[in-house]
Amino acid sequence: MRAIKYNPPFLRASAAAALLFGFVVVSPAQRSATLRLDSTNGSRIQITWRSGSIVPSPGLQIFPGYQVHRSADLQSWTPIGERFAGGIGGTNKAFSFVDGDTGQELGFYRLESIVELPNADLIGENLAQGDFSGGDLFGADLFDANLHDANLRNTDLSGADLRFAVVTNADLSGANLFAAKMLGADLSFAEAKGADVSFADLDSATLFAAGLRQADLRFTVLSGADLRFASLHAARLDEHTLIDSKWRTIWEIVSQGAAGRNLQRADLSLADISEADLNRADLRFADLTAAVAIQSDFSGANLAGAILRFIDLRGAKFDTNTVVDAKTRLIWEIVNDGAVGRDLHGKDLSSAVLAESKLSSANLTNVNFTQTFLNFADLSGADLTAAVLFNADLTSANLSGANLTRANLRGADITDTDFSGAIFSNTIMPDGSTRSN
């Protein structure tokens, strides 16, 4: 028995190999099937397989349709036989097809799985983690349905009713959502790069940290939508796109650039402005609280008086002409150049994003890390004597060999933190207890 892996919707097998060895073809996720080829009466090839639901249990069981294709060279494929219909409900089914016209010594077969559910009634159904990629859900009624973590890549959802549906963490890349109704839907962390969302209604929808790069948002209703941390880079908006002024400004910054632009007192908080050209921009007194500014260019920008708590400056560009407070410049230096062995004692590094920073062997005595993100940071061998890490995020941080004498970690997140060889002496732990070793 021989196995080869292919991505759905096509599963392939060689007739010659099948006759000699038997053949199994495996594909990932829910669109998988085991394809077997056998010789019958000399030149006839019998192809058998068993279907599986595209939605895993305990979700609604949905079975795709199938079409067998044949090729002599793995380049040109021809459908053969009738299409096998899919359906909603039931259990796994066995299928069999006999090709009685091989006409060649060497042949290849592939099995196309087809999801065709136009105008389907799927109100309130559990479709979590389902693989609908490339499928037809035109006009489907998915009101209040659960599509969490579903694969909807290149799926036709035009005119579908997704009001109040849960589409969190779903892959909608390249999907057709033309004129879809998505009022109140939750698309948090969904990826919709290149999707056609034109004429769709996303009024009051949640698009927290959603990926909308290159999405078509013309004539789209986004009024009242939660677009915090959503990526709007190179998305297509027009004057008919209904979107709050804050998010239109964010879109302009990341899609058109803002070099030299007057953004005084602009609200850029909780926004994804990564990779933005803010060279020489006037950002005085602007609010950039928790802005994601990864790889953004602040060369010559004026950030005097700006609110910069929790701004993520990894990969960002500052120069000598960037006007910014000393604390933020130090944070920028640490996240981009590291601070291995550096003397930072007594510094205020509170409410900062120092994730993945290199701080090994640094002098961090009496440093204020209150509410700072230090997840995945390297603090190995650092001296954190009397450091304040109140409510800090130390998830997966490396504190091996660190000196935590009298350090205050109350409320800190120490999930998967490495404390091997660390020194504890009157150290206040996250639960308020005191630890000494």
DRENMIDO-304596 format. One record per residue (C-alpha): residue number from 1; residue in three letters; chain; x, y, z. Coordinates in Angstrom, 1 decimal, always signed. Layout:
N
   num   residuo   cadena     east    north       up
   NUM       ALA        A        X        Y        Z
...
This chain:
437
   num   residuo   cadena     east    north       up
     1       MET        A     +0.0     +0.0     +0.0
     2       ARG        A     +1.4     +3.4     -1.0
     3       ALA        A     +0.4     +6.8     +0.2
     4       ILE        A     +0.7    +10.3     -1.4
     5       LYS        A     -0.6    +13.6     +0.0
     6       TYR        A     -2.5    +16.1     -2.0
     7       ASN        A     -4.5    +19.2     -1.1
     8       PRO        A     -8.2    +19.2     -1.6
     9       PRO        A    -10.3    +19.5     -3.6
    10       PHE        A     -8.4    +17.1     -5.8
    11       LEU        A     -7.2    +13.6     -4.8
    12       ARG        A     -5.0    +11.8     -7.3
    13       ALA        A     -3.9     +8.2     -8.0
    14       SER        A     -2.0     +6.4    -10.6
    15       ALA        A     -3.8     +3.4    -12.2
    16       ALA        A     -0.5     +1.6    -12.9
    17       ALA        A     +0.7     +2.0     -9.3
    18       ALA        A     -2.7     +0.9     -8.1
    19       LEU        A     -2.6     -2.3    -10.1
    20       LEU        A     +0.8     -3.2     -8.8
    21       PHE        A     +0.7     -2.0     -5.2
    22       GLY        A     -2.8     -0.8     -4.4
    23       PHE        A     -3.1     +2.9     -3.8
    24       VAL        A     -4.1     +5.3     -1.0
    25       VAL        A     -4.4     +9.0     -1.4
    26       VAL        A     -4.6    +11.2     +1.7
    27       SER        A     -5.6    +14.9     +2.0
    28       PRO        A     -5.8    +17.1     +5.1
    29       ALA        A     -8.7    +18.3     +7.2
    30       GLN        A    -12.4    +17.5     +6.5
    31       ARG        A    -12.1    +17.2     +2.6
    32       SER        A    -10.2    +13.9     +2.9
    33       ALA        A    -11.0    +10.6     +1.3
    34       THR        A     -9.3     +7.2     +0.8
    35       LEU        A     -9.1     +6.5     -2.9
    36       ARG        A     -8.6     +2.8     -4.0
    37       LEU        A     -8.1     +1.5     -7.5
    38       ASP        A     -8.5     -2.1     -8.6
    39       SER        A     -8.4     -3.9    -12.0
    40       THR        A    -11.6     -5.6    -13.1
    41       ASN        A    -11.8     -7.6    -16.4
    42       GLY        A     -8.5     -6.5    -17.7
    43       SER        A     -8.8     -2.9    -18.9
    44       ARG        A    -11.5     -1.8    -16.6
    45       ILE        A    -10.5     +0.2    -13.5
    46       GLN        A    -12.8     +0.3    -10.4
    47       ILE        A    -12.3     +3.3     -8.2
    48       THR        A    -13.8     +3.3     -4.7
    49       TRP        A    -13.7     +5.8     -1.9
    50       ARG        A    -15.5     +6.7     +1.3
    51       SER        A    -16.7    +10.3     +1.9
    52       GLY        A    -16.3    +12.2     +5.1
    53       SER        A    -18.2    +15.2     +6.4
    54       ILE        A    -16.7    +18.6     +5.7
    55       VAL        A    -17.7    +19.6     +9.2
    56       PRO        A    -16.2    +17.7    +12.1
    57       SER        A    -18.4    +16.4    +14.9
    58       PRO        A    -20.3    +17.5    +16.8
    59       GLY        A    -21.2    +19.9    +14.0
    60       LEU        A    -23.8    +19.4    +11.3
    61       GLN        A    -22.7    +16.6     +9.0
    62       ILE        A    -22.3    +17.8     +5.4
    63       PHE        A    -21.0    +15.7     +2.6
    64       PRO        A    -19.5    +17.0     -0.6
    65       GLY        A    -20.2    +15.9     -4.1
    66       TYR        A    -17.6    +14.2     -6.2
    67       GLN        A    -16.3    +14.2     -9.8
    68       VAL        A    -13.7    +11.7    -11.1
    69       HIS        A    -11.1    +13.1    -13.5
    70       ARG        A     -8.7    +11.1    -15.7
    71       SER        A     -5.3    +12.1    -17.2
    72       ALA        A     -2.6    +10.5    -19.2
    73       ASP        A     +0.1    +13.0    -18.3
    74       LEU        A     -0.9    +14.7    -15.0
    75       GLN        A     -1.3    +17.9    -17.0
    76       SER        A     -4.6    +17.6    -18.9
    77       TRP        A     -7.6    +16.3    -17.0
    78       THR        A    -10.9    +15.2    -18.3
    79       PRO        A    -14.1    +14.6    -16.2
    80       ILE        A    -15.4    +11.1    -16.6
    81       GLY        A    -18.7     +9.6    -15.6
    82       GLU        A    -21.5    +11.4    -13.7
    83       ARG        A    -21.1    +13.7    -10.8
    84       PHE        A    -21.9    +12.1     -7.4
    85       ALA        A    -24.2    +14.3     -5.4
    86       GLY        A    -23.4    +15.4     -1.8
    87       GLY        A    -25.9    +16.2     +0.9
    88       ILE        A    -26.7    +17.4     +4.4
    89       GLY        A    -27.1    +14.9     +7.2
    90       GLY        A    -26.5    +11.2     +7.3
    91       THR        A    -23.3     +9.3     +7.8
    92       ASN        A    -20.2     +8.5     +5.8
    93       LYS        A    -20.9     +6.9     +2.4
    94       ALA        A    -19.0     +4.5     +0.1
    95       PHE        A    -18.8     +5.4     -3.6
    96       SER        A    -17.7     +3.3     -6.5
    97       PHE        A    -17.0     +4.1    -10.1
    98       VAL        A    -15.8     +1.9    -12.9
    99       ASP        A    -13.8     +3.3    -15.8
   100       GLY        A    -14.3     +0.9    -18.7
   101       ASP        A    -12.5     +3.0    -21.3
   102       THR        A     -8.9     +3.3    -20.1
   103       GLY        A     -7.4     +3.0    -23.6
   104       GLN        A     -3.9     +3.4    -22.3
   105       GLU        A     -1.2     +1.6    -20.4
   106       LEU        A     -0.6     +4.4    -17.8
   107       GLY        A     -3.5     +6.4    -16.4
   108       PHE        A     -3.9     +8.9    -13.6
   109       TYR        A     -7.1     +9.7    -11.7
   110       ARG        A     -8.0    +12.5     -9.4
   111       LEU        A    -11.2    +13.0     -7.3
   112       GLU        A    -12.6    +16.5     -7.1
   113       SER        A    -14.7    +17.2     -4.0
   114       ILE        A    -17.4    +19.8     -4.6
   115       VAL        A    -19.4    +21.8     -2.0
   116       GLU        A    -22.6    +23.1     -3.6
   117       LEU        A    -25.0    +24.6     -1.0
   118       PRO        A    -26.7    +27.5     -2.8
   119       ASN        A    -29.6    +29.0     -0.8
   120       ALA        A    -29.1    +26.3     +1.9
   121       ASP        A    -31.0    +26.7     +5.2
   122       LEU        A    -28.2    +26.6     +7.8
   123       ILE        A    -29.7    +28.9    +10.4
   124       GLY        A    -28.1    +28.5    +13.7
   125       GLU        A    -26.1    +25.5    +12.7
   126       ASN        A    -22.8    +24.5    +14.2
   127       LEU        A    -20.4    +24.6    +11.2
   128       ALA        A    -17.2    +25.2    +13.2
   129       GLN        A    -13.9    +24.2    +11.6
   130       GLY        A    -15.8    +23.2     +8.4
   131       ASP        A    -13.9    +23.1     +5.1
   132       PHE        A    -16.1    +24.9     +2.6
   133       SER        A    -13.2    +26.2     +0.5
   134       GLY        A    -14.0    +26.9     -3.1
   135       GLY        A    -17.7    +26.0     -2.4
   136       ASP        A    -20.9    +27.5     -3.5
   137       LEU        A    -22.9    +29.1     -0.7
   138       PHE        A    -24.6    +31.7     -2.8
   139       GLY        A    -27.6    +33.1     -0.9
   140       ALA        A    -27.2    +30.6     +1.9
   141       ASP        A    -29.1    +31.4     +5.2
   142       LEU        A    -26.3    +31.3     +7.8
   143       PHE        A    -28.1    +33.6    +10.3
   144       ASP        A    -26.6    +33.0    +13.8
   145       ALA        A    -24.5    +30.1    +12.5
   146       ASN        A    -21.2    +29.1    +14.1
   147       LEU        A    -18.4    +29.2    +11.5
   148       HIS        A    -15.6    +29.6    +13.9
   149       ASP        A    -12.2    +28.5    +12.4
   150       ALA        A    -14.0    +27.5     +9.2
   151       ASN        A    -12.1    +27.4     +5.8
   152       LEU        A    -14.1    +29.6     +3.5
   153       ARG        A    -11.2    +30.4     +1.2
   154       ASN        A    -12.5    +31.4     -2.3
   155       THR        A    -16.0    +30.4     -1.3
   156       ASP        A    -19.0    +32.1     -3.0
   157       LEU        A    -21.0    +33.7     -0.2
   158       SER        A    -22.6    +36.4     -2.3
   159       GLY        A    -26.0    +37.4     -1.0
   160       ALA        A    -25.6    +35.1     +2.0
   161       ASP        A    -27.3    +35.9     +5.3
   162       LEU        A    -24.6    +36.0     +7.9
   163       ARG        A    -26.3    +38.2    +10.4
   164       PHE        A    -25.1    +37.6    +13.9
   165       ALA        A    -23.0    +34.6    +12.7
   166       VAL        A    -19.8    +33.7    +14.5
   167       VAL        A    -17.0    +33.7    +11.9
   168       THR        A    -14.1    +34.2    +14.3
   169       ASN        A    -10.7    +33.0    +13.1
   170       ALA        A    -12.2    +31.9     +9.8
   171       ASP        A    -10.3    +32.0     +6.5
   172       LEU        A    -12.2    +34.1     +4.0
   173       SER        A     -9.3    +34.9     +1.7
   174       GLY        A    -10.5    +35.5     -1.8
   175       ALA        A    -14.1    +34.8     -0.8
   176       ASN        A    -17.0    +36.4     -2.6
   177       LEU        A    -19.1    +38.3     +0.0
   178       PHE        A    -20.8    +40.6     -2.5
   179       ALA        A    -24.0    +42.0     -1.0
   180       ALA        A    -23.8    +39.6     +1.9
   181       LYS        A    -25.8    +40.6     +5.0
   182       MET        A    -23.4    +40.5     +8.1
   183       LEU        A    -25.1    +42.9    +10.5
   184       GLY        A    -23.8    +42.1    +14.0
   185       ALA        A    -21.6    +39.3    +12.8
   186       ASP        A    -18.4    +38.5    +14.7
   187       LEU        A    -15.4    +38.2    +12.4
   188       SER        A    -12.7    +38.7    +15.0
   189       PHE        A     -9.3    +37.4    +13.8
   190       ALA        A    -10.9    +36.4    +10.5
   191       GLU        A     -8.6    +36.6     +7.4
   192       ALA        A    -10.3    +38.1     +4.4
   193       LYS        A     -7.4    +39.2     +2.2
   194       GLY        A     -8.5    +39.9     -1.3
   195       ALA        A    -12.1    +39.2     -0.5
   196       ASP        A    -15.0    +40.9     -2.4
   197       VAL        A    -17.0    +42.5     +0.3
   198       SER        A    -18.5    +45.2     -1.9
   199       PHE        A    -22.1    +46.2     -1.3
   200       ALA        A    -22.1    +44.0     +1.9
   201       ASP        A    -23.8    +45.2     +5.1
   202       LEU        A    -21.4    +44.9     +8.1
   203       ASP        A    -23.2    +47.4    +10.3
   204       SER        A    -22.2    +46.9    +13.9
   205       ALA        A    -20.1    +43.9    +13.0
   206       THR        A    -17.1    +42.9    +15.0
   207       LEU        A    -13.9    +42.9    +12.9
   208       PHE        A    -11.4    +43.0    +15.8
   209       ALA        A     -7.9    +42.1    +14.4
   210       ALA        A     -9.5    +41.0    +11.1
   211       GLY        A     -7.3    +40.9     +8.0
   212       LEU        A     -8.8    +43.0     +5.2
   213       ARG        A     -5.8    +43.6     +3.1
   214       GLN        A     -6.7    +44.1     -0.5
   215       ALA        A    -10.4    +43.5     +0.2
   216       ASP        A    -12.9    +45.3     -1.9
   217       LEU        A    -15.0    +47.5     +0.4
   218       ARG        A    -16.6    +49.7     -2.1
   219       PHE        A    -20.2    +50.5     -1.3
   220       THR        A    -19.8    +48.5     +1.9
   221       VAL        A    -21.6    +49.4     +5.1
   222       LEU        A    -19.1    +49.5     +8.0
   223       SER        A    -20.8    +52.1    +10.2
   224       GLY        A    -20.5    +51.2    +13.8
   225       ALA        A    -18.2    +48.2    +13.0
   226       ASP        A    -15.5    +47.3    +15.5
   227       LEU        A    -12.3    +47.7    +13.4
   228       ARG        A     -9.8    +47.7    +16.3
   229       PHE        A     -6.5    +46.3    +15.0
   230       ALA        A     -8.0    +45.4    +11.7
   231       SER        A     -5.6    +45.5     +8.7
   232       LEU        A     -6.9    +47.8     +6.0
   233       HIS        A     -3.8    +47.9     +3.9
   234       ALA        A     -4.5    +48.3     +0.2
   235       ALA        A     -8.2    +47.7     +0.7
   236       ARG        A    -10.5    +49.3     -1.8
   237       LEU        A    -12.7    +52.0     -0.4
   238       ASP        A    -14.7    +54.7     -2.2
   239       GLU        A    -16.9    +57.6     -1.3
   240       HIS        A    -19.8    +55.2     -0.9
   241       THR        A    -18.1    +53.2     +1.8
   242       LEU        A    -19.9    +53.9     +5.1
   243       ILE        A    -17.1    +53.8     +7.7
   244       ASP        A    -16.4    +55.9    +10.8
   245       SER        A    -14.0    +58.8    +10.1
   246       LYS        A    -11.3    +57.3    +12.4
   247       TRP        A    -11.0    +54.2    +10.4
   248       ARG        A    -11.1    +56.0     +7.0
   249       THR        A     -8.1    +58.0     +8.3
   250       ILE        A     -6.4    +54.7     +9.3
   251       TRP        A     -7.1    +53.3     +5.8
   252       GLU        A     -5.7    +56.4     +4.2
   253       ILE        A     -2.5    +56.2     +6.3
   254       VAL        A     -1.7    +52.5     +5.6
   255       SER        A     -2.9    +52.5     +2.0
   256       GLN        A     -1.9    +55.9     +0.6
   257       GLY        A     +0.9    +56.9     +3.1
   258       ALA        A     +1.0    +59.9     +5.3
   259       ALA        A     +4.4    +61.4     +4.7
   260       GLY        A     +4.4    +65.0     +6.0
   261       ARG        A     +0.7    +64.8     +6.8
   262       ASN        A     -0.8    +66.9     +9.6
   263       LEU        A     -2.2    +64.3    +12.1
   264       GLN        A     -2.2    +66.5    +15.2
   265       ARG        A     -4.5    +65.1    +17.9
   266       ALA        A     -5.6    +62.3    +15.5
   267       ASP        A     -7.0    +59.2    +17.2
   268       LEU        A     -4.8    +56.4    +16.0
   269       SER        A     -5.3    +54.3    +19.1
   270       LEU        A     -5.9    +50.5    +18.9
   271       ALA        A     -5.2    +50.6    +15.2
   272       ASP        A     -3.0    +48.6    +12.9
   273       ILE        A     -0.8    +51.2    +11.3
   274       SER        A     +2.1    +48.8    +10.5
   275       GLU        A     +4.3    +49.5     +7.6
   276       ALA        A     +2.9    +53.0     +7.3
   277       ASP        A     +4.9    +55.8     +5.8
   278       LEU        A     +4.7    +58.5     +8.5
   279       ASN        A     +8.0    +60.2     +7.5
   280       ARG        A     +7.9    +63.8     +8.7
   281       ALA        A     +4.3    +63.5     +9.8
   282       ASP        A     +3.0    +65.9    +12.4
   283       LEU        A     +1.7    +63.6    +15.2
   284       ARG        A     +1.8    +66.1    +18.0
   285       PHE        A     -0.7    +65.2    +20.7
   286       ALA        A     -2.0    +62.3    +18.7
   287       ASP        A     -3.3    +59.2    +20.5
   288       LEU        A     -1.4    +56.1    +19.5
   289       THR        A     -2.3    +54.1    +22.5
   290       ALA        A     -1.7    +50.4    +21.7
   291       ALA        A     -1.2    +51.2    +18.0
   292       VAL        A     +0.5    +48.4    +16.0
   293       ALA        A     +3.3    +50.4    +14.3
   294       ILE        A     +5.5    +47.4    +13.3
   295       GLN        A     +7.9    +48.5    +10.5
   296       SER        A     +6.4    +51.9    +10.3
   297       ASP        A     +8.6    +54.8     +9.3
   298       PHE        A     +8.7    +57.7    +11.8
   299       SER        A    +11.8    +59.3    +10.4
   300       GLY        A    +11.6    +63.1    +11.0
   301       ALA        A     +8.1    +62.7    +12.5
   302       ASN        A     +7.0    +65.0    +15.4
   303       LEU        A     +5.5    +62.9    +18.2
   304       ALA        A     +5.7    +65.6    +20.9
   305       GLY        A     +3.0    +65.2    +23.4
   306       ALA        A     +1.6    +62.1    +21.7
   307       ILE        A     +0.1    +59.3    +23.8
   308       LEU        A     +2.3    +56.3    +23.2
   309       ARG        A     +1.3    +53.8    +25.9
   310       PHE        A     +1.6    +50.2    +24.6
   311       ILE        A     +2.6    +51.2    +21.1
   312       ASP        A     +4.3    +48.3    +19.3
   313       LEU        A     +7.5    +49.7    +17.6
   314       ARG        A     +9.2    +46.4    +16.6
   315       GLY        A    +10.9    +47.1    +13.3
   316       ALA        A     +9.8    +50.7    +13.3
   317       LYS        A    +12.2    +53.4    +12.0
   318       PHE        A    +13.3    +56.4    +14.0
   319       ASP        A    +16.1    +58.8    +13.2
   320       THR        A    +17.8    +61.7    +14.9
   321       ASN        A    +15.1    +64.0    +13.6
   322       THR        A    +12.3    +62.0    +15.1
   323       VAL        A    +10.8    +64.1    +18.0
   324       VAL        A     +9.7    +61.7    +20.7
   325       ASP        A    +10.0    +61.5    +24.5
   326       ALA        A    +13.0    +59.8    +26.1
   327       LYS        A    +11.0    +56.9    +27.4
   328       THR        A     +9.6    +55.9    +24.0
   329       ARG        A    +13.0    +56.3    +22.3
   330       LEU        A    +14.5    +53.9    +24.9
   331       ILE        A    +11.7    +51.4    +24.3
   332       TRP        A    +12.3    +51.7    +20.6
   333       GLU        A    +16.0    +51.1    +21.1
   334       ILE        A    +15.4    +48.0    +23.3
   335       VAL        A    +12.9    +46.3    +20.9
   336       ASN        A    +15.0    +46.9    +17.8
   337       ASP        A    +18.6    +46.9    +19.0
   338       GLY        A    +18.3    +44.9    +22.2
   339       ALA        A    +19.8    +45.7    +25.5
   340       VAL        A    +22.0    +42.7    +26.3
   341       GLY        A    +24.1    +43.6    +29.4
   342       ARG        A    +22.9    +47.2    +29.4
   343       ASP        A    +22.5    +49.2    +32.6
   344       LEU        A    +18.9    +50.2    +32.8
   345       HIS        A    +18.5    +50.4    +36.5
   346       GLY        A    +15.7    +52.6    +37.8
   347       LYS        A    +14.2    +53.2    +34.3
   348       ASP        A    +10.5    +53.5    +33.8
   349       LEU        A     +9.5    +50.9    +31.2
   350       SER        A     +5.9    +50.6    +32.3
   351       SER        A     +3.0    +50.1    +29.9
   352       ALA        A     +5.3    +49.2    +27.1
   353       VAL        A     +5.5    +46.5    +24.4
   354       LEU        A     +8.9    +44.8    +24.9
   355       ALA        A     +7.8    +41.4    +23.5
   356       GLU        A    +10.7    +39.3    +22.1
   357       SER        A    +13.3    +41.8    +23.4
   358       LYS        A    +16.9    +40.8    +24.2
   359       LEU        A    +17.6    +41.8    +27.8
   360       SER        A    +19.8    +39.0    +28.9
   361       SER        A    +22.4    +39.9    +31.6
   362       ALA        A    +21.0    +43.5    +31.8
   363       ASN        A    +21.0    +45.5    +35.0
   364       LEU        A    +17.2    +45.9    +35.6
   365       THR        A    +17.3    +46.7    +39.3
   366       ASN        A    +14.4    +48.8    +40.4
   367       VAL        A    +13.0    +49.0    +36.8
   368       ASN        A     +9.3    +49.6    +36.6
   369       PHE        A     +7.8    +47.0    +34.2
   370       THR        A     +4.2    +47.5    +35.4
   371       GLN        A     +1.7    +46.2    +32.8
   372       THR        A     +4.5    +45.8    +30.3
   373       PHE        A     +4.4    +43.0    +27.6
   374       LEU        A     +7.6    +40.9    +28.0
   375       ASN        A     +6.2    +37.8    +26.3
   376       PHE        A     +8.9    +35.8    +24.7
   377       ALA        A    +11.6    +38.2    +25.9
   378       ASP        A    +15.0    +37.0    +26.9
   379       LEU        A    +15.8    +38.1    +30.5
   380       SER        A    +18.1    +35.3    +31.2
   381       GLY        A    +20.8    +36.2    +33.8
   382       ALA        A    +19.3    +39.7    +34.2
   383       ASP        A    +19.4    +41.4    +37.6
   384       LEU        A    +15.8    +42.2    +38.4
   385       THR        A    +16.4    +43.0    +42.1
   386       ALA        A    +13.4    +45.1    +43.4
   387       ALA        A    +12.0    +45.3    +39.9
   388       VAL        A     +8.3    +46.0    +39.6
   389       LEU        A     +6.6    +43.5    +37.3
   390       PHE        A     +3.0    +44.2    +38.5
   391       ASN        A     +0.5    +42.8    +36.0
   392       ALA        A     +3.3    +42.3    +33.4
   393       ASP        A     +3.0    +39.7    +30.7
   394       LEU        A     +5.8    +37.2    +31.0
   395       THR        A     +4.3    +34.5    +28.8
   396       SER        A     +7.0    +32.2    +27.5
   397       ALA        A     +9.7    +34.7    +28.7
   398       ASN        A    +13.2    +33.4    +29.5
   399       LEU        A    +14.2    +34.3    +33.1
   400       SER        A    +16.6    +31.4    +33.6
   401       GLY        A    +19.3    +32.5    +36.0
   402       ALA        A    +17.7    +35.9    +36.6
   403       ASN        A    +18.0    +37.5    +40.0
   404       LEU        A    +14.4    +38.2    +41.3
   405       THR        A    +15.3    +39.3    +44.8
   406       ARG        A    +12.5    +41.4    +46.2
   407       ALA        A    +11.0    +41.7    +42.7
   408       ASN        A     +7.2    +42.2    +42.6
   409       LEU        A     +5.4    +39.9    +40.2
   410       ARG        A     +1.9    +40.3    +41.6
   411       GLY        A     -0.7    +39.8    +38.9
   412       ALA        A     +1.9    +38.9    +36.3
   413       ASP        A     +1.2    +36.2    +33.7
   414       ILE        A     +3.9    +33.6    +34.0
   415       THR        A     +2.4    +31.0    +31.6
   416       ASP        A     +5.3    +28.9    +30.3
   417       THR        A     +7.9    +31.3    +31.8
   418       ASP        A    +11.3    +29.7    +32.2
   419       PHE        A    +12.5    +30.3    +35.8
   420       SER        A    +15.2    +27.6    +35.8
   421       GLY        A    +18.1    +28.6    +38.0
   422       ALA        A    +16.5    +31.9    +38.9
   423       ILE        A    +17.1    +33.5    +42.3
   424       PHE        A    +14.0    +34.0    +44.5
   425       SER        A    +14.4    +36.0    +47.7
   426       ASN        A    +11.4    +37.7    +49.2
   427       THR        A    +10.0    +37.7    +45.7
   428       ILE        A     +6.3    +38.5    +45.5
   429       MET        A     +4.7    +36.0    +43.2
   430       PRO        A     +1.6    +36.5    +40.9
   431       ASP        A     -0.8    +35.2    +43.6
   432       GLY        A     +0.6    +37.5    +46.2
   433       SER        A     +2.7    +34.9    +48.0
   434       THR        A     +6.3    +35.4    +48.9
   435       ARG        A     +8.9    +33.0    +47.5
   436       SER        A    +12.5    +32.5    +48.5
   437       ASN        A    +14.9    +29.7    +47.5
